[in-house]
Amino acid sequence: MDILLLKSLLLVLASFLSGLFCCYRPGLFLDVKRSAYKKPNFIIILADDIGWGDLGANWNLRNDTPNLDKMAMEGMRFVDFHSAASTCSPSRASLLTGRLGLRNGVTHNFAVTSVGGLPLNETTLAEVLKEAGYLTAVIGKWHLGHEGRYHPNFRGFDYYFGIPYSHDMGCTDTPGYNLPPCPACARNPMTGSNHQKSCYSEVAVPLFENHAIVQQPVDLASLTAKYTEKAIQFINHSSQKSRPFLLYLALAHMHVPLVSPKSPQRLPHQDPYGANLQEMDALVGRIKDKIDSMKEDTFLWFTGDNGPWSEKCQYAGSVGPYTGIWQRKRGGSSAKQTTWEGGHRVPTLAYWVGKIPGNVTSPVLLSRARLFMTPWTRAHQALLSSTASRSWVKFILVAWSASQRRDVQGDPLALRASDLQQDSQVPSPSCGILDIFPTLVSLANASLPPSRRFDGMDVSEILFGQSNKGHKAGPVCVVTWKELIHEGDDTWNQSTKHTGVLLFLNGKVDTIPEAQTLFHPNSGAAGKYGEIQALRLDQYKAFYLTGGAKACDGRIGKEHHHQPPLIFNLENDIQEQQPLDIHSEEYQAVLPAVREALADVLQDIATDNVSVADYAHDPAATPCCNPHHVVCRC
């Protein structure tokens, strides 16, 4: 019997490897020569402090985002998409490098007086695409260093128009809505400096065009119109030059201060947040209309840098159902600056006419391509060790890639998303900001920077794989299936539920594909900045450390260490309300995988080529167009 089992497993392995070779494609467009491939344009729109529940398509309690909702209907909506940190600078650094803060060095925000920024030995997405022939522009908030070589014009961007950091990190003449309210910029040196501690009243927020400060203080009321104008000008310029382009549009919305509307009609029911959502939505609509009018391939990606800033009360967004009740019961916010779902789960849409199918939500997809990237042997050693004593096991090993599946009528091996029931244990793909870098590099037929490791992955197969528009997909990549039948009973050890294979038991998918992992760095609410003490393993969320950021009521949740960790099953508890009982069979089954995943990533980072950011301060680094005028006014 042991010899028969060994032969069967060898056959499974041989078929698996042959399936990989037949299905593997080094690039998305293998049949097109690199020199002949027409590179697509890329637009990344990054909203600031936006809540998952702010989009009507996500959480139908608002109607302030008609253009984004239309984009969701015409493109792909991700409901399990995550920022790489829950605060500004680290999230943006990860977007542009594809690496967590422990690798790229950016673990917390840079200041007005910061002399450093994103480490210079880190390669940005703009640098990679520029080398591949792209024109590149960043319009909006930078917040990755403004002094010297950290300026965006030295980080791969041909054009820069925007503010160097958040627009609450300085005064303006129209301060807008904020809590606490901050004063307008002083007009003369005799003006007193009696202001809230959290207000920046000494220096005005500057507006840059490339290296020059063109306005200080920036006029927030007209900033959205200027961003839109400059974005469309850049798109037109790139089209006229017949060059592919990268446009990184980093909005001020929905960060405080919220802009005061120009007319009462812009403020329905005295709702500044809703009015600003509408303004942001209109901007996105204009950019989408522009690319729709062009006969060019343009991929538009909309997402957020982190969750809403709850301490701003009515001027903060909605986390939707991801309320982090466990933390809120103990004080503090569970949104921005925390590792709770509300801090890093962000609204995300992908739109590309003719390429990305319309009206698709990511839970219909089965797996990320990471199934092919992780060790096969570890999972199956675990399977064998847990089933060797069982007398009857029937399983089907399944590995596939979403974009490599075709419809095969009557083929029992062509497993589809529609074959799975809503209560199935197969999770939806969890993606994030870290995946944008490798995905766009792949779509541009460019190469990832050498001598470093990446936390993101190319998700183009997820983007294209479920299209019903008729564009060609690859073959079904179900690599093999085998029945191993032993005489005896039909009991099943549920502890094998996380071994990394799909199992058919009585005609039903019983477990999950190769485990998907996400790591959530500390972002200010608790622990040391950047350290990883919370992680996601499929539907399970583990916390070795918890803490609440400052909430609307002023309370801050105390820092608590958990050993063993708190583990929540998000499939049954999206509000993160009740952790699993540590004595339960489910907890004991998940805990070893959680520990192993965390140990693996920390070991991987320890042996990687990591960077260290310079967080030193110098008042001379403060952007100032005219130091002889009060608040640098010019």
TASULWO-V860446 format. One record per residue. N is the residue number from 1. RES is the residue in one letter. PHI is phi in radians with two decimals (NA if undefined). OMEGA is omega in whole degrees, -180 to 180 (none if undefined). NEAR is the number of other ideal C-beta (glycine too) atoms within 10 Angstrom. Layout:
# TASULWO-V860446
n = {N:N}
res = {RES:RES}
phi = {PHI:PHI}
omega = {OMEGA:OMEGA}
near = {NEAR:NEAR}
This chain:
# TASULWO-V860446
n = {1:2:3:4:5:6:7:8:9:10:11:12:13:14:15:16:17:18:19:20:21:22:23:24:25:26:27:28:29:30:31:32:33:34:35:36:37:38:39:40:41:42:43:44:45:46:47:48:49:50:51:52:53:54:55:56:57:58:59:60:61:62:63:64:65:66:67:68:69:70:71:72:73:74:75:76:77:78:79:80:81:82:83:84:85:86:87:88:89:90:91:92:93:94:95:96:97:98:99:100:101:102:103:104:105:106:107:108:109:110:111:112:113:114:115:116:117:118:119:120:121:122:123:124:125:126:127:128:129:130:131:132:133:134:135:136:137:138:139:140:141:142:143:144:145:146:147:148:149:150:151:152:153:154:155:156:157:158:159:160:161:162:163:164:165:166:167:168:169:170:171:172:173:174:175:176:177:178:179:180:181:182:183:184:185:186:187:188:189:190:191:192:193:194:195:196:197:198:199:200:201:202:203:204:205:206:207:208:209:210:211:212:213:214:215:216:217:218:219:220:221:222:223:224:225:226:227:228:229:230:231:232:233:234:235:236:237:238:239:240:241:242:243:244:245:246:247:248:249:250:251:252:253:254:255:256:257:258:259:260:261:262:263:264:265:266:267:268:269:270:271:272:273:274:275:276:277:278:279:280:281:282:283:284:285:286:287:288:289:290:291:292:293:294:295:296:297:298:299:300:301:302:303:304:305:306:307:308:309:310:311:312:313:314:315:316:317:318:319:320:321:322:323:324:325:326:327:328:329:330:331:332:333:334:335:336:337:338:339:340:341:342:343:344:345:346:347:348:349:350:351:352:353:354:355:356:357:358:359:360:361:362:363:364:365:366:367:368:369:370:371:372:373:374:375:376:377:378:379:380:381:382:383:384:385:386:387:388:389:390:391:392:393:394:395:396:397:398:399:400:401:402:403:404:405:406:407:408:409:410:411:412:413:414:415:416:417:418:419:420:421:422:423:424:425:426:427:428:429:430:431:432:433:434:435:436:437:438:439:440:441:442:443:444:445:446:447:448:449:450:451:452:453:454:455:456:457:458:459:460:461:462:463:464:465:466:467:468:469:470:471:472:473:474:475:476:477:478:479:480:481:482:483:484:485:486:487:488:489:490:491:492:493:494:495:496:497:498:499:500:501:502:503:504:505:506:507:508:509:510:511:512:513:514:515:516:517:518:519:520:521:522:523:524:525:526:527:528:529:530:531:532:533:534:535:536:537:538:539:540:541:542:543:544:545:546:547:548:549:550:551:552:553:554:555:556:557:558:559:560:561:562:563:564:565:566:567:568:569:570:571:572:573:574:575:576:577:578:579:580:581:582:583:584:585:586:587:588:589:590:591:592:593:594:595:596:597:598:599:600:601:602:603:604:605:606:607:608:609:610:611:612:613:614:615:616:617:618:619:620:621:622:623:624:625:626:627:628:629:630:631:632:633:634}
res = {M:D:I:L:L:L:K:S:L:L:L:V:L:A:S:F:L:S:G:L:F:C:C:Y:R:P:G:L:F:L:D:V:K:R:S:A:Y:K:K:P:N:F:I:I:I:L:A:D:D:I:G:W:G:D:L:G:A:N:W:N:L:R:N:D:T:P:N:L:D:K:M:A:M:E:G:M:R:F:V:D:F:H:S:A:A:S:T:C:S:P:S:R:A:S:L:L:T:G:R:L:G:L:R:N:G:V:T:H:N:F:A:V:T:S:V:G:G:L:P:L:N:E:T:T:L:A:E:V:L:K:E:A:G:Y:L:T:A:V:I:G:K:W:H:L:G:H:E:G:R:Y:H:P:N:F:R:G:F:D:Y:Y:F:G:I:P:Y:S:H:D:M:G:C:T:D:T:P:G:Y:N:L:P:P:C:P:A:C:A:R:N:P:M:T:G:S:N:H:Q:K:S:C:Y:S:E:V:A:V:P:L:F:E:N:H:A:I:V:Q:Q:P:V:D:L:A:S:L:T:A:K:Y:T:E:K:A:I:Q:F:I:N:H:S:S:Q:K:S:R:P:F:L:L:Y:L:A:L:A:H:M:H:V:P:L:V:S:P:K:S:P:Q:R:L:P:H:Q:D:P:Y:G:A:N:L:Q:E:M:D:A:L:V:G:R:I:K:D:K:I:D:S:M:K:E:D:T:F:L:W:F:T:G:D:N:G:P:W:S:E:K:C:Q:Y:A:G:S:V:G:P:Y:T:G:I:W:Q:R:K:R:G:G:S:S:A:K:Q:T:T:W:E:G:G:H:R:V:P:T:L:A:Y:W:V:G:K:I:P:G:N:V:T:S:P:V:L:L:S:R:A:R:L:F:M:T:P:W:T:R:A:H:Q:A:L:L:S:S:T:A:S:R:S:W:V:K:F:I:L:V:A:W:S:A:S:Q:R:R:D:V:Q:G:D:P:L:A:L:R:A:S:D:L:Q:Q:D:S:Q:V:P:S:P:S:C:G:I:L:D:I:F:P:T:L:V:S:L:A:N:A:S:L:P:P:S:R:R:F:D:G:M:D:V:S:E:I:L:F:G:Q:S:N:K:G:H:K:A:G:P:V:C:V:V:T:W:K:E:L:I:H:E:G:D:D:T:W:N:Q:S:T:K:H:T:G:V:L:L:F:L:N:G:K:V:D:T:I:P:E:A:Q:T:L:F:H:P:N:S:G:A:A:G:K:Y:G:E:I:Q:A:L:R:L:D:Q:Y:K:A:F:Y:L:T:G:G:A:K:A:C:D:G:R:I:G:K:E:H:H:H:Q:P:P:L:I:F:N:L:E:N:D:I:Q:E:Q:Q:P:L:D:I:H:S:E:E:Y:Q:A:V:L:P:A:V:R:E:A:L:A:D:V:L:Q:D:I:A:T:D:N:V:S:V:A:D:Y:A:H:D:P:A:A:T:P:C:C:N:P:H:H:V:V:C:R:C}
phi = {NA:-1.12:-1.15:-1.07:-1.08:-1.10:-1.09:-1.10:-1.18:-1.12:-1.14:-1.05:-1.12:-1.09:-1.16:-1.06:-1.16:-1.14:-1.11:-1.08:-1.17:-1.32:-1.68:-1.20:-2.30:-1.17:-2.45:-1.19:-2.12:-1.12:-1.48:-1.97:-1.09:-0.96:-1.23:-1.64:-1.24:-1.43:-1.31:-1.37:-1.50:-2.25:-2.21:-1.94:-1.83:-1.95:-1.46:-1.90:1.04:-1.48:-1.60:-0.99:-1.49:-1.34:-1.47:-1.04:-1.14:-1.54:-2.52:-1.33:-1.95:-2.27:-2.28:-1.67:-2.23:-1.10:-1.24:-1.17:-1.13:-1.15:-1.09:-1.11:-1.20:-1.70:-2.39:-2.00:-1.94:-1.69:-1.84:-2.25:-1.92:-2.30:-1.29:-1.46:-2.80:-1.95:-2.65:-1.09:-1.02:-1.08:-1.13:-1.22:-1.10:-1.21:-1.02:-1.48:-2.11:1.27:-2.32:-1.14:-1.06:-1.15:-1.67:-1.50:1.59:-1.66:-1.94:-2.66:-1.29:-1.53:-1.88:-1.04:-1.73:-1.15:-1.64:-1.95:-3.07:-0.97:-0.86:-1.22:-1.47:-1.49:-1.69:-1.58:-0.99:-1.09:-1.15:-1.13:-1.25:-1.08:-1.11:-1.55:1.76:-1.52:-1.47:-2.30:-2.57:-2.08:-2.15:2.13:-1.38:-1.69:1.06:-2.26:1.88:-2.07:-1.65:1.01:-1.27:-1.50:-1.07:-0.99:-1.13:-1.73:-1.99:1.79:-1.69:-1.20:-2.38:-2.37:-2.48:2.87:-1.85:-1.36:-2.77:-1.10:-1.40:-1.67:-1.65:2.87:-1.62:-2.41:-1.39:-2.24:-1.14:1.28:-1.70:-2.74:-2.25:-1.24:-1.17:-1.92:-1.33:-1.25:-1.06:-1.17:-1.75:-2.61:-1.09:-1.43:-1.13:-1.18:-1.95:-1.37:-2.61:-1.11:-1.03:-1.45:-1.66:-1.82:-1.92:-1.49:-2.33:-1.41:-1.22:-1.61:-2.02:-1.77:-2.19:0.95:-1.56:-1.64:-1.43:-1.75:-2.79:-2.71:-1.34:-1.17:-1.54:-1.13:-1.13:-1.86:-1.17:-1.08:-1.11:-1.17:-1.04:-1.09:-1.07:-1.16:-1.12:-1.17:-1.06:-1.16:-1.06:-1.10:-1.06:-1.13:-1.13:-1.11:-1.46:0.96:-2.08:-1.17:-2.42:-2.02:-2.00:-1.81:-1.88:-1.77:-1.34:-1.37:-1.20:-2.00:-1.28:-1.32:-1.30:-1.31:-1.26:-1.25:-1.17:-1.36:-2.46:-1.04:-1.14:-1.44:-2.20:-1.17:0.96:0.95:-2.04:-1.06:-1.14:-1.08:-1.10:-1.27:-1.05:-1.10:-1.13:-1.06:-1.06:-1.13:-1.06:-1.05:-1.06:-1.19:-1.15:-1.11:-1.04:-1.11:-1.25:-1.16:-1.42:-1.68:-1.67:-2.39:-1.32:-2.36:-1.77:-1.90:-2.15:-1.95:-2.74:-2.23:-1.47:-3.05:-1.33:-1.27:-1.59:-1.11:-1.13:-1.50:0.98:-1.19:-1.73:-2.01:-1.47:-1.91:-1.47:1.18:-1.43:-1.57:-1.61:0.98:-1.06:-0.95:-1.28:-1.09:-1.16:-1.84:1.75:1.59:-1.54:-2.02:-1.99:-0.86:1.40:-1.96:-1.77:-1.28:-0.95:-1.11:-1.47:-2.34:-1.46:-2.18:-1.17:-2.57:-2.30:-2.20:-2.44:-2.77:-1.05:1.45:-2.06:-1.61:-1.13:-1.52:0.97:-2.04:-1.96:-1.01:-1.04:-1.24:-1.53:-1.66:-2.70:-1.48:-1.17:-1.08:-0.96:-1.52:-1.80:-1.82:-1.06:-1.27:-1.16:-1.05:-1.11:-1.41:-1.10:-1.12:-1.09:-1.13:-1.14:-1.57:-2.05:-1.05:-1.55:-1.54:-1.57:-2.50:-2.43:-2.22:-2.50:-2.12:-1.48:-2.21:-2.42:-2.66:-2.16:-0.99:-1.41:-1.86:-1.79:-2.16:-1.39:-2.19:-1.14:1.35:-1.56:-1.16:-1.59:-1.47:-1.25:-2.02:-1.07:-1.18:-1.28:-1.70:-1.37:-1.08:-1.60:-1.14:-1.48:-1.30:-1.45:-1.34:-1.21:-1.83:-2.10:-2.88:-0.98:-1.05:-1.44:-1.12:-0.99:-1.15:-1.16:-1.21:-1.07:-1.13:-1.14:-1.49:0.98:-1.77:-2.07:-1.17:-1.02:-1.43:1.06:-2.81:-1.94:-2.13:-1.62:-1.57:-2.55:-1.25:-1.89:-1.08:-1.15:-1.19:-1.14:-1.82:-1.25:-1.87:-1.16:-1.89:-1.50:1.73:-1.29:-1.22:-1.97:-1.37:-1.25:-1.04:-1.90:-1.41:-1.37:-3.00:-2.58:-2.52:-1.79:-1.94:-1.98:-1.99:-1.21:2.31:-1.42:-2.02:-1.30:-2.42:-1.47:-1.13:-1.21:-1.50:-1.16:-2.14:-1.49:1.68:-2.31:-1.57:-2.21:-1.65:-2.21:0.98:1.34:-2.18:-1.19:-1.82:-2.31:-2.11:-1.25:-0.83:-1.03:-1.63:-2.19:-2.32:-2.10:-2.05:-1.21:-1.04:-2.29:2.19:-1.29:-2.81:1.33:-1.34:-0.91:1.53:-1.17:-1.74:-2.29:-2.54:-2.66:-2.00:-2.24:0.95:-1.48:-1.72:-2.14:-2.01:-2.16:-1.61:-2.58:-2.28:-3.12:-1.90:-1.27:-1.09:-1.69:-1.04:-1.45:1.54:-1.35:-2.15:-1.33:-1.15:-1.32:-2.27:-1.65:-2.22:-2.46:-1.27:-1.25:-1.21:-2.29:-1.93:-1.71:-1.16:-1.12:-1.85:-2.58:-1.21:-1.48:0.85:-1.73:-2.31:-1.18:-1.11:-1.15:-1.12:-1.64:-1.30:-1.09:-1.11:-1.06:-1.13:-1.28:-1.45:-0.93:-1.05:-1.18:-1.09:-1.07:-1.17:-1.09:-1.18:-1.09:-1.13:-1.21:-1.17:-1.17:-1.11:-1.16:-1.11:-1.81:-1.63:-1.48:-1.72:-2.00:-2.24:-1.43:-1.61:-1.81:-1.20:-2.09:-2.68:-0.93:-1.19:-1.40:-1.12:-1.13:-2.62:-1.39:-2.67:-1.17:-1.46:-1.84:-1.02:0.85:1.09:-1.17:-2.70}
omega = {179:180:178:178:-179:180:-180:-179:177:177:176:-178:180:179:179:-178:179:176:178:-177:-179:-176:-174:175:-176:178:-177:-176:-174:-175:179:179:-176:-177:-177:-176:178:-174:179:172:180:172:174:175:-177:175:-175:177:-180:180:177:-177:-179:179:177:180:179:-168:-166:176:178:174:-176:-174:-177:-179:176:178:176:177:177:179:-176:-178:-178:-180:177:179:-180:-176:-169:170:-176:175:-178:171:-161:-171:-180:180:-179:177:180:176:-174:-180:-176:-174:176:-178:178:176:-175:174:-177:-175:176:-170:171:-174:177:-177:-179:177:-178:-179:175:-174:-173:178:172:-180:-178:175:180:179:179:-177:177:177:180:175:-178:162:-172:178:168:178:180:-175:-180:174:176:179:-176:-175:173:-174:178:178:-176:178:176:-178:174:-178:178:-175:178:173:-179:-178:-173:-178:-177:-175:170:-178:-179:-179:173:178:178:-169:175:-173:180:173:-6:178:-180:-178:173:178:177:179:-180:-176:-177:-179:-179:-179:178:-176:179:-179:-176:179:176:-174:-174:-178:-179:176:-179:172:-178:160:-168:-175:-174:170:-176:178:175:4:178:175:-176:-177:-178:-173:180:179:179:178:-180:-179:-178:179:-180:176:180:177:179:180:-180:179:179:179:-176:-179:172:-176:168:174:177:-174:-174:-170:170:178:10:179:173:-1:175:-174:175:-179:-179:-179:-180:-179:-179:-175:-178:176:179:-176:-180:-178:178:179:180:173:179:179:177:-179:179:177:179:179:180:179:178:178:-180:-178:176:-179:-179:177:-180:175:-180:-180:-179:-179:178:177:-180:-177:177:-179:-174:-178:-167:-179:179:171:-176:178:177:-177:-175:174:-177:-179:-173:-167:179:-172:-180:-179:-176:176:-178:176:177:179:176:-178:-177:180:-180:176:172:-174:-179:-180:-173:175:-170:177:-175:178:175:-173:178:-176:177:-179:179:-178:-178:174:180:175:-169:179:177:-179:-172:-169:170:-179:-179:176:-179:-172:-176:-176:179:-171:-177:-178:-175:170:178:179:-178:-178:-177:-176:-176:-178:-178:-177:179:176:177:-180:174:176:-177:172:-178:175:-172:-176:-177:-178:173:178:178:-176:174:-179:-177:-179:-179:-176:-178:174:-178:178:-174:178:-179:-179:179:179:-180:-174:171:-178:177:-176:-179:-179:179:-177:-178:-178:-177:180:-179:176:179:-179:178:-175:177:-177:176:177:-178:171:175:-180:-175:179:177:179:178:-179:-179:177:176:-178:-173:-165:-175:-176:171:-178:175:179:-166:171:-178:-178:173:-177:169:-164:179:168:-178:171:173:-174:175:179:176:-173:-177:177:-176:180:-176:-179:178:-171:-173:-175:174:174:172:-179:173:174:-179:176:-178:174:-171:180:-165:173:179:-171:175:-178:172:-179:-173:-177:172:-174:173:-177:-178:174:179:-179:172:-179:-178:179:173:-179:179:175:-172:-178:-176:180:-176:178:169:180:175:177:-180:174:179:-177:179:-179:178:-179:176:180:-178:178:179:174:-176:178:7:-174:164:176:177:172:-175:179:-180:-171:-177:179:-179:-173:-173:178:178:173:-175:180:-177:179:-180:180:-177:177:-176:-171:-180:179:177:-180:-179:-180:180:179:-179:-177:179:176:179:179:-178:-179:-178:173:-174:-179:177:-180:176:180:179:-179:174:180:-180:179:-179:179:-176:-179:-179:-176:-179:179:-180:-176:178:-176:176:none}
near = {7:7:7:11:15:10:10:14:16:10:12:21:15:12:16:17:13:12:20:15:8:12:19:12:13:6:14:17:14:10:8:12:9:9:6:7:15:10:17:17:23:25:23:21:24:24:29:24:27:27:31:26:23:32:30:19:18:26:17:10:10:20:12:20:25:14:18:27:20:17:24:26:13:18:24:26:24:30:16:21:24:27:29:32:32:29:30:26:26:32:31:27:30:27:26:29:31:32:28:28:29:23:23:29:23:36:24:21:22:29:14:20:15:25:18:23:29:25:19:16:14:25:22:25:27:20:18:25:22:18:14:15:12:25:21:26:26:28:24:23:22:26:28:32:28:22:19:12:11:23:19:29:14:15:25:20:24:20:20:23:21:28:24:28:25:21:23:21:17:27:23:24:15:15:22:20:18:18:17:10:12:21:15:15:24:18:11:8:8:7:14:8:9:7:16:13:5:11:19:20:20:17:23:28:28:25:23:23:14:13:10:9:18:14:18:23:23:24:15:21:15:14:22:19:13:18:21:19:14:20:22:16:14:22:22:12:15:22:17:8:10:7:14:22:24:26:26:25:25:22:25:28:26:24:25:25:24:25:25:16:18:11:6:8:8:15:16:13:6:9:15:20:24:19:21:28:26:22:21:25:22:14:21:25:17:16:22:24:11:16:20:12:8:13:5:16:17:23:22:24:23:28:24:29:30:31:38:27:26:29:23:24:12:12:22:25:29:23:26:21:14:24:20:27:15:21:29:22:10:15:16:28:30:31:35:31:27:31:31:35:27:33:32:32:31:29:27:26:26:26:25:22:18:9:19:23:18:15:11:23:16:21:16:15:22:28:24:24:20:15:22:19:9:14:10:19:8:13:19:18:12:18:20:14:11:18:20:10:7:16:12:14:23:15:22:19:23:21:22:25:23:23:21:19:23:12:10:13:5:5:11:12:13:15:21:13:17:7:13:15:10:5:6:16:18:20:22:21:23:22:26:28:29:24:26:25:26:20:25:23:21:20:23:22:19:19:11:16:20:7:8:18:15:19:27:23:21:22:27:22:26:27:28:20:22:22:18:10:11:6:10:7:18:16:12:20:21:23:22:18:16:14:10:15:11:15:7:10:9:12:10:20:12:12:15:22:19:21:23:22:22:24:22:17:14:8:7:12:20:18:22:23:22:23:22:21:19:20:22:26:26:27:29:20:27:26:20:11:18:20:16:20:22:27:20:26:22:25:21:23:25:25:24:21:21:28:26:28:28:20:19:15:11:9:16:16:25:12:14:15:13:16:6:13:24:20:21:25:18:19:14:10:16:17:19:24:15:13:18:21:11:13:7:11:12:15:19:14:18:24:17:12:20:23:14:13:18:20:10:12:17:13:10:12:17:9:8:17:13:19:20:12:26:16:17:10:15:11:10:10:20:20:21:19:17:12:10:8:14:16:25:23:19:16}
